[in-house]
Each structure stands twice: as C-alpha cells, then as structure tokens.
C-alpha cells in the first residue's frame, strides 16, 4: 500500500531524483576541488624539493672549486 502511495505522484518522484542528482553534483564539485588542491600541493612540494636539490649540488660545486683554488695557492706560495 505504501509503495502505491509513493509512486502515485510521478512528479514527486522526479523531484526527489533531481534533488539527489543535485546533491551528487555538489559532492562531485567538492571532490574535484579537493583533488585539484591536493595535486597542486603535491606538485609544489616536488618543485620545492627539486629546487633545494639543485641548490645543494651547486653549493657542493662551489665548495669544491674553492677548495681546489685554495690548494693551488698553497702550493704556489711554497
């Protein structure tokens, strides 16, 4: 009997379906936004990590050059 009452008005059935689709759409929008923000944060962390590694490599090269040039001047003075 209750199923007959629930399906008695097809417009009501469509409205509840539209509301469900609307809720799902909003949830999908939020999930897309959260996903994009997460991807952006991960990419920025990776980018910063790469920059720090490059700086470390250049710092090592500069230190090696300074050590090499100071060693040469020591031998020249002797």
N, CA, C and O atoms as a Tinker XYZ file with bonds, in Angstrom:
   312  protein
     1  N      0.814000   -1.187000    0.000000    73     2
     2  CA     0.000000    0.000000    0.000000    64     1     3
     3  C      0.867000    1.264000    0.000000    63     2     4     5
     4  O      0.561000    2.237000   -0.689000    81     3
     5  N      1.929000    1.235000    0.767000    73     3     6
     6  CA     2.785000    2.423000    0.814000    64     5     7
     7  C      3.497000    2.634000   -0.517000    63     6     8     9
     8  O      3.730000    3.775000   -0.916000    81     7
     9  N      3.847000    1.554000   -1.206000    73     7    10
    10  CA     4.509000    1.717000   -2.493000    64     9    11
    11  C      3.561000    2.340000   -3.508000    63    10    12    13
    12  O      3.999000    3.099000   -4.372000    81    11
    13  N      2.285000    2.035000   -3.419000    73    11    14
    14  CA     1.310000    2.635000   -4.328000    64    13    15
    15  C      1.188000    4.123000   -4.050000    63    14    16    17
    16  O      1.017000    4.916000   -4.976000    81    15
    17  N      1.275000    4.508000   -2.789000    73    15    18
    18  CA     1.179000    5.929000   -2.445000    64    17    19
    19  C      2.449000    6.658000   -2.889000    63    18    20    21
    20  O      2.380000    7.787000   -3.376000    81    19
    21  N      3.582000    6.026000   -2.726000    73    19    22
    22  CA     4.839000    6.668000   -3.089000    64    21    23
    23  C      4.932000    6.899000   -4.591000    63    22    24    25
    24  O      5.476000    7.914000   -5.025000    81    23
    25  N      4.418000    5.985000   -5.379000    73    23    26
    26  CA     4.503000    6.117000   -6.830000    64    25    27
    27  C      3.247000    6.722000   -7.425000    63    26    28    29
    28  O      3.100000    6.767000   -8.646000    81    27
    29  N      2.339000    7.186000   -6.580000    73    27    30
    30  CA     1.100000    7.764000   -7.070000    64    29    31
    31  C      1.363000    9.076000   -7.800000    63    30    32    33
    32  O      0.708000    9.367000   -8.801000    81    31
    33  N      2.307000    9.866000   -7.317000    73    31    34
    34  CA     2.606000   11.155000   -7.917000    64    33    35
    35  C      3.980000   11.078000   -8.598000    63    34    36    37
    36  O      5.002000   11.156000   -7.916000    81    35
    37  N      4.026000   10.925000   -9.930000    73    35    38
    38  CA     5.319000   10.798000  -10.617000    64    37    39
    39  C      6.155000   12.077000  -10.539000    63    38    40    41
    40  O      7.383000   12.009000  -10.594000    81    39
    41  N      5.512000   13.244000  -10.412000    73    39    42
    42  CA     6.265000   14.494000  -10.300000    64    41    43
    43  C      7.082000   14.518000   -9.013000    63    42    44    45
    44  O      8.219000   14.991000   -8.997000    81    43
    45  N      6.503000   14.011000   -7.951000    73    43    46
    46  CA     7.211000   13.958000   -6.673000    64    45    47
    47  C      8.438000   13.056000   -6.790000    63    46    48    49
    48  O      9.500000   13.351000   -6.241000    81    47
    49  N      8.272000   11.965000   -7.509000    73    47    50
    50  CA     9.382000   11.039000   -7.705000    64    49    51
    51  C     10.504000   11.724000   -8.490000    63    50    52    53
    52  O     11.677000   11.533000   -8.168000    81    51
    53  N     10.172000   12.506000   -9.497000    73    51    54
    54  CA    11.177000   13.203000  -10.287000    64    53    55
    55  C     11.880000   14.274000   -9.457000    63    54    56    57
    56  O     13.087000   14.477000   -9.588000    81    55
    57  N     11.118000   14.957000   -8.604000    73    55    58
    58  CA    11.727000   15.998000   -7.782000    64    57    59
    59  C     12.763000   15.405000   -6.835000    63    58    60    61
    60  O     13.848000   15.964000   -6.676000    81    59
    61  N     12.440000   14.286000   -6.208000    73    59    62
    62  CA    13.400000   13.681000   -5.289000    64    61    63
    63  C     14.620000   13.177000   -6.060000    63    62    64    65
    64  O     15.739000   13.229000   -5.551000    81    63
    65  N     14.411000   12.696000   -7.268000    73    63    66
    66  CA    15.532000   12.258000   -8.099000    64    65    67
    67  C     16.412000   13.445000   -8.476000    63    66    68    69
    68  O     17.638000   13.348000   -8.433000    81    67
    69  N     15.794000   14.557000   -8.843000    73    67    70
    70  CA    16.556000   15.757000   -9.182000    64    69    71
    71  C     17.343000   16.274000   -7.985000    63    70    72    73
    72  O     18.474000   16.737000   -8.131000    81    71
    73  N     16.743000   16.193000   -6.799000    73    71    74
    74  CA    17.448000   16.632000   -5.595000    64    73    75
    75  C     18.651000   15.739000   -5.335000    63    74    76    77
    76  O     19.710000   16.224000   -4.935000    81    75
    77  N     18.497000   14.446000   -5.557000    73    75    78
    78  CA    19.600000   13.518000   -5.345000    64    77    79
    79  C     20.728000   13.795000   -6.342000    63    78    80    81
    80  O     21.903000   13.770000   -5.978000    81    79
    81  N     20.364000   14.057000   -7.595000    73    79    82
    82  CA    21.369000   14.387000   -8.610000    64    81    83
    83  C     22.072000   15.687000   -8.245000    63    82    84    85
    84  O     23.286000   15.806000   -8.407000    81    83
    85  N     21.314000   16.662000   -7.753000    73    83    86
    86  CA    21.896000   17.939000   -7.361000    64    85    87
    87  C     22.880000   17.761000   -6.208000    63    86    88    89
    88  O     23.955000   18.361000   -6.211000    81    87
    89  N     22.519000   16.941000   -5.226000    73    87    90
    90  CA    23.419000   16.689000   -4.101000    64    89    91
    91  C     24.684000   15.987000   -4.583000    63    90    92    93
    92  O     25.789000   16.329000   -4.160000    81    91
    93  N     24.524000   15.012000   -5.464000    73    91    94
    94  CA    25.687000   14.308000   -6.005000    64    93    95
    95  C     26.583000   15.259000   -6.795000    63    94    96    97
    96  O     27.808000   15.150000   -6.750000    81    95
    97  N     25.965000   16.189000   -7.515000    73    95    98
    98  CA    26.734000   17.150000   -8.296000    64    97    99
    99  C     27.582000   18.029000   -7.385000    63    98   100   101
   100  O     28.748000   18.290000   -7.680000    81    99
   101  N     26.995000   18.488000   -6.272000    73    99   102
   102  CA    27.746000   19.321000   -5.332000    64   101   103
   103  C     28.874000   18.531000   -4.678000    63   102   104   105
   104  O     29.967000   19.057000   -4.469000    81   103
   105  N     28.610000   17.278000   -4.360000    73   103   106
   106  CA    29.657000   16.436000   -3.777000    64   105   107
   107  C     30.785000   16.243000   -4.785000    63   106   108   109
   108  O     31.961000   16.300000   -4.425000    81   107
   109  N     30.429000   16.017000   -6.040000    73   107   110
   110  CA    31.453000   15.860000   -7.075000    64   109   111
   111  C     32.272000   17.130000   -7.236000    63   110   112   113
   112  O     33.490000   17.072000   -7.403000    81   111
   113  N     31.598000   18.288000   -7.185000    73   111   114
   114  CA    32.321000   19.553000   -7.295000    64   113   115
   115  C     33.339000   19.693000   -6.171000    63   114   116   117
   116  O     34.484000   20.077000   -6.410000    81   115
   117  N     32.924000   19.385000   -4.948000    73   115   118
   118  CA    33.844000   19.488000   -3.811000    64   117   119
   119  C     34.990000   18.494000   -3.944000    63   118   120   121
   120  O     36.136000   18.819000   -3.631000    81   119
   121  N     34.688000   17.296000   -4.401000    73   119   122
   122  CA    35.757000   16.309000   -4.576000    64   121   123
   123  C     36.752000   16.748000   -5.644000    63   122   124   125
   124  O     37.957000   16.545000   -5.493000    81   123
   125  N     36.259000   17.344000   -6.711000    73   123   126
   126  CA    37.150000   17.843000   -7.764000    64   125   127
   127  C     38.023000   18.966000   -7.213000    63   126   128   129
   128  O     39.224000   19.011000   -7.479000    81   127
   129  N     37.421000   19.870000   -6.449000    73   127   130
   130  CA    38.184000   20.981000   -5.874000    64   129   131
   131  C     39.251000   20.457000   -4.920000    63   130   132   133
   132  O     40.403000   20.886000   -4.974000    81   131
   133  N     38.864000   19.526000   -4.043000    73   131   134
   134  CA    39.824000   18.953000   -3.093000    64   133   135
   135  C     40.932000   18.217000   -3.843000    63   134   136   137
   136  O     42.101000   18.307000   -3.469000    81   135
   137  N     40.572000   17.495000   -4.891000    73   135   138
   138  CA    41.570000   16.783000   -5.684000    64   137   139
   139  C     42.547000   17.730000   -6.361000    63   138   140   141
   140  O     43.753000   17.481000   -6.364000    81   139
   141  N     42.038000   18.817000   -6.934000    73   139   142
   142  CA    42.914000   19.782000   -7.599000    64   141   143
   143  C     43.847000   20.465000   -6.603000    63   142   144   145
   144  O     45.026000   20.672000   -6.889000    81   143
   145  N     43.314000   20.812000   -5.439000    73   143   146
   146  CA    44.158000   21.439000   -4.415000    64   145   147
   147  C     45.240000   20.467000   -3.957000    63   146   148   149
   148  O     46.395000   20.854000   -3.781000    81   147
   149  N     44.862000   19.203000   -3.765000    73   147   150
   150  CA    45.837000   18.195000   -3.339000    64   149   151
   151  C     46.930000   18.013000   -4.387000    63   150   152   153
   152  O     48.112000   17.948000   -4.051000    81   151
   153  N     46.539000   17.933000   -5.642000    73   151   154
   154  CA    47.525000   17.785000   -6.721000    64   153   155
   155  C     48.435000   19.011000   -6.777000    63   154   156   157
   156  O     49.646000   18.884000   -6.957000    81   155
   157  N     47.851000   20.191000   -6.624000    73   155   158
   158  CA    48.654000   21.413000   -6.623000    64   157   159
   159  C     49.671000   21.433000   -5.493000    63   158   160   161
   160  O     50.823000   21.816000   -5.694000    81   159
   161  N     49.243000   21.020000   -4.303000    73   159   162
   162  CA    50.167000   20.982000   -3.167000    64   161   163
   163  C     51.281000   19.965000   -3.385000    63   162   164   165
   164  O     52.444000   20.241000   -3.090000    81   163
   165  N     50.931000   18.799000   -3.898000    73   163   166
   166  CA    51.954000   17.782000   -4.154000    64   165   167
   167  C     52.963000   18.257000   -5.195000    63   166   168   169
   168  O     54.167000   18.060000   -5.032000    81   167
   169  N     52.478000   18.878000   -6.256000    73   167   170
   170  CA    53.387000   19.383000   -7.284000    64   169   171
   171  C     54.283000   20.486000   -6.741000    63   170   172   173
   172  O     55.461000   20.556000   -7.090000    81   171
   173  N     53.736000   21.347000   -5.889000    73   171   174
   174  CA    54.570000   22.405000   -5.319000    64   173   175
   175  C     55.625000   21.830000   -4.382000    63   174   176   177
   176  O     56.750000   22.330000   -4.351000    81   175
   177  N     55.292000   20.797000   -3.622000    73   175   178
   178  CA    56.285000   20.155000   -2.752000    64   177   179
   179  C     57.388000   19.521000   -3.593000    63   178   180   181
   180  O     58.568000   19.642000   -3.265000    81   179
   181  N     57.011000   18.849000   -4.672000    73   179   182
   182  CA    58.008000   18.235000   -5.555000    64   181   183
   183  C     58.896000   19.309000   -6.187000    63   182   184   185
   184  O     60.111000   19.136000   -6.281000    81   183
   185  N     58.296000   20.406000   -6.616000    73   183   186
   186  CA    59.043000   21.500000   -7.236000    64   185   187
   187  C     60.036000   22.107000   -6.248000    63   186   188   189
   188  O     61.193000   22.343000   -6.597000    81   187
   189  N     59.592000   22.359000   -5.023000    73   187   190
   190  CA    60.476000   22.921000   -3.997000    64   189   191
   191  C     61.607000   21.950000   -3.686000    63   190   192   193
   192  O     62.754000   22.362000   -3.513000    81   191
   193  N     61.285000   20.665000   -3.617000    73   191   194
   194  CA    62.313000   19.656000   -3.349000    64   193   195
   195  C     63.370000   19.652000   -4.456000    63   194   196   197
   196  O     64.563000   19.559000   -4.167000    81   195
   197  N     62.950000   19.751000   -5.697000    73   195   198
   198  CA    63.903000   19.786000   -6.818000    64   197   199
   199  C     64.788000   21.026000   -6.741000    63   198   200   201
   200  O     65.994000   20.940000   -6.971000    81   199
   201  N     64.204000   22.171000   -6.422000    73   199   202
   202  CA    64.990000   23.399000   -6.307000    64   201   203
   203  C     66.031000   23.262000   -5.199000    63   202   204   205
   204  O     67.179000   23.674000   -5.370000    81   203
   205  N     65.637000   22.689000   -4.070000    73   203   206
   206  CA    66.588000   22.514000   -2.968000    64   205   207
   207  C     67.720000   21.568000   -3.349000    63   206   208   209
   208  O     68.869000   21.795000   -2.969000    81   207
   209  N     67.410000   20.515000   -4.091000    73   207   210
   210  CA    68.465000   19.594000   -4.538000    64   209   211
   211  C     69.430000   20.287000   -5.488000    63   210   212   213
   212  O     70.642000   20.094000   -5.387000    81   211
   213  N     68.914000   21.082000   -6.402000    73   211   214
   214  CA    69.768000   21.804000   -7.347000    64   213   215
   215  C     70.673000   22.775000   -6.596000    63   214   216   217
   216  O     71.855000   22.898000   -6.918000    81   215
   217  N     70.122000   23.467000   -5.594000    73   215   218
   218  CA    70.941000   24.389000   -4.806000    64   217   219
   219  C     72.051000   23.643000   -4.078000    63   218   220   221
   220  O     73.180000   24.127000   -4.003000    81   219
   221  N     71.733000   22.459000   -3.540000    73   219   222
   222  CA    72.754000   21.667000   -2.849000    64   221   223
   223  C     73.881000   21.267000   -3.793000    63   222   224   225
   224  O     75.054000   21.319000   -3.424000    81   223
   225  N     73.526000   20.870000   -5.002000    73   223   226
   226  CA    74.541000   20.468000   -5.985000    64   225   227
   227  C     75.437000   21.654000   -6.322000    63   226   228   229
   228  O     76.660000   21.509000   -6.342000    81   227
   229  N     74.859000   22.821000   -6.586000    73   227   230
   230  CA    75.667000   23.990000   -6.911000    64   229   231
   231  C     76.534000   24.414000   -5.735000    63   230   232   233
   232  O     77.667000   24.859000   -5.921000    81   231
   233  N     76.003000   24.275000   -4.526000    73   231   234
   234  CA    76.795000   24.617000   -3.345000    64   233   235
   235  C     78.014000   23.705000   -3.227000    63   234   236   237
   236  O     79.109000   24.162000   -2.899000    81   235
   237  N     77.820000   22.418000   -3.494000    73   235   238
   238  CA    78.945000   21.476000   -3.460000    64   237   239
   239  C     79.981000   21.819000   -4.520000    63   238   240   241
   240  O     81.184000   21.764000   -4.265000    81   239
   241  N     79.510000   22.172000   -5.706000    73   239   242
   242  CA    80.434000   22.533000   -6.787000    64   241   243
   243  C     81.240000   23.766000   -6.389000    63   242   244   245
   244  O     82.453000   23.809000   -6.598000    81   243
   245  N     80.568000   24.772000   -5.814000    73   243   246
   246  CA    81.271000   25.986000   -5.398000    64   245   247
   247  C     82.288000   25.678000   -4.304000    63   246   248   249
   248  O     83.400000   26.205000   -4.330000    81   247
   249  N     81.922000   24.837000   -3.347000    73   247   250
   250  CA    82.852000   24.480000   -2.276000    64   249   251
   251  C     84.050000   23.718000   -2.827000    63   250   252   253
   252  O     85.183000   23.944000   -2.402000    81   251
   253  N     83.801000   22.819000   -3.773000    73   251   254
   254  CA    84.906000   22.074000   -4.385000    64   253   255
   255  C     85.843000   23.012000   -5.138000    63   254   256   257
   256  O     87.062000   22.845000   -5.086000    81   255
   257  N     85.282000   24.000000   -5.839000    73   255   258
   258  CA    86.109000   24.958000   -6.572000    64   257   259
   259  C     86.937000   25.798000   -5.608000    63   258   260   261
   260  O     88.107000   26.078000   -5.870000    81   259
   261  N     86.328000   26.201000   -4.490000    73   259   262
   262  CA    87.073000   26.993000   -3.511000    64   261   263
   263  C     88.195000   26.170000   -2.892000    63   262   264   265
   264  O     89.298000   26.679000   -2.695000    81   263
   265  N     87.930000   24.917000   -2.585000    73   263   266
   266  CA    88.970000   24.055000   -2.021000    64   265   267
   267  C     90.094000   23.852000   -3.031000    63   266   268   269
   268  O     91.273000   23.872000   -2.675000    81   267
   269  N     89.724000   23.659000   -4.274000    73   267   270
   270  CA    90.727000   23.455000   -5.318000    64   269   271
   271  C     91.582000   24.689000   -5.519000    63   270   272   273
   272  O     92.799000   24.569000   -5.661000    81   271
   273  N     90.994000   25.858000   -5.534000    73   271   274
   274  CA    91.764000   27.085000   -5.753000    64   273   275
   275  C     92.616000   27.411000   -4.539000    63   274   276   277
   276  O     93.722000   27.929000   -4.695000    81   275
   277  N     92.141000   27.127000   -3.344000    73   275   278
   278  CA    92.951000   27.400000   -2.155000    64   277   279
   279  C     94.132000   26.441000   -2.091000    63   278   280   281
   280  O     95.204000   26.818000   -1.619000    81   279
   281  N     93.957000   25.214000   -2.554000    73   279   282
   282  CA    95.062000   24.250000   -2.579000    64   281   283
   283  C     96.123000   24.694000   -3.573000    63   282   284   285
   284  O     97.315000   24.523000   -3.319000    81   283
   285  N     95.715000   25.256000   -4.691000    73   283   286
   286  CA    96.671000   25.725000   -5.696000    64   285   287
   287  C     97.482000   26.893000   -5.151000    63   286   288   289
   288  O     98.692000   26.959000   -5.370000    81   287
   289  N     96.845000   27.796000   -4.460000    73   287   290
   290  CA    97.577000   28.941000   -3.923000    64   289   291
   291  C     98.552000   28.507000   -2.841000    63   290   292   293
   292  O     99.607000   29.121000   -2.682000    81   291
   293  N     98.223000   27.473000   -2.103000    73   291   294
   294  CA    99.148000   26.985000   -1.078000    64   293   295
   295  C    100.411000   26.437000   -1.730000    63   294   296   297
   296  O    101.513000   26.683000   -1.240000    81   295
   297  N    100.268000   25.705000   -2.817000    73   295   298
   298  CA   101.442000   25.134000   -3.484000    64   297   299
   299  C    102.279000   26.218000   -4.156000    63   298   300   301
   300  O    103.501000   26.097000   -4.248000    81   299
   301  N    101.620000   27.277000   -4.624000    73   299   302
   302  CA   102.360000   28.347000   -5.274000    64   301   303
   303  C    103.196000   29.123000   -4.264000    63   302   304   305
   304  O    104.284000   29.599000   -4.586000    81   303
   305  N    102.686000   29.248000   -3.050000    73   303   306
   306  CA   103.397000   30.004000   -2.025000    64   305   307
   307  C    104.598000   29.242000   -1.479000    63   306   308   309
   308  O    105.512000   29.851000   -0.923000    81   307
   309  N    104.613000   27.942000   -1.625000    73   307   310
   310  CA   105.697000   27.142000   -1.043000    64   309   311
   311  C    106.944000   27.228000   -1.822000    63   310   312
   312  O    107.945000   26.610000   -1.457000    81   311
